[in-house]
């Protein structure tokens, strides 16, 4: 799981495409965000694992959650579903 890109000699500082193995956090919509946002996460793991987790929930509950990853980027259920249905979404290992 990647946390930060290498800055040694500026190698591997940008990888094109979606970084499925980036560290990510699952949050409940409306958890307030703020200074202690990281402590409010429900679970953490790779971006791909959390996408799989949301998609295993009952359909009526999926929109109650979002994923936060690299740079505080938040992915809502609609974005999560679109990523899950991509042809390059990684198969479960």
N, C-alpha and C positions, 0 to 999 in steps of 0.2 A: 504494500500500500504506500503510495507516495504522499509525502507531506509538503515538501518544498522542493523545487527544482534545484539542481546543482548550480552553484555559481563559480565553482573552481574552473578557472580559465574560460568562463562563460560557456562551458560545454553543457549540452542537454538542458539549456534554460528555457527552451520552448519546444514542445512536442505537438505537432498538428493533430487535429481530430479530438474526439472526446476521450478524456482520461478516465476510463471506467474504473481504474484502480485507485483513484484519488480518495483520500479520507473524506467521509461525509457524515452528516448527523441527521437523524430523523426527529422532527418536531411536530407537535400538535398545533394546528392552525389556531391562532389566538393566544399563544402562550406568553405574549407580551414582549418578546425580544429583550432589548436593553442590555445593560452592562453584564448581567449574569446569564446571558442567552445560552452560552455553552453548557451551563449547568442544567438547563431546562430540557436538554435533548433527551429523547426517550431511549435511543440506542445509537450506536455508531458502527461504522464498518466501511467497506468500499462503496463507492457510488453505485456500482452494479448490484451489489448485495442489497442495498436499501431500496433500489428500484424493484427488485424481485420481491422484497418484503411487502412493499405497498401493494403490488399487483396480486399478492396472495390473500390480501384482506378481502372481506366481503365487499362487493362493488359499492354498496350504499355507504360504506365507511371510508373509502379511499380518499375522497376529497377532504377529509378531516385532517390530513397530514401533508407535510411538505418536507423536502430534503434541502439541507443547506450544505454547500460545499465551497471549496476554494474561493477565497475573496468574498465571503458572505453572499454568494450567489444562491438565491432561493429558487427551487424548482417546484412548481405547483403540480397537482395531480394531472392536469391536462398535459403538461410538459413531460411528466414521468411516463404517462401512457404512450405518448409519441416516441419517447426514447426506447421504451420496452419493445415497441413494434418495429424498430429499425432492423434492417437486415444485418447490421454489424454489431448488434447487441450480443455480448458474450454469453455463450452457453454456460450453464452452471458447472463448476469444476468439481 
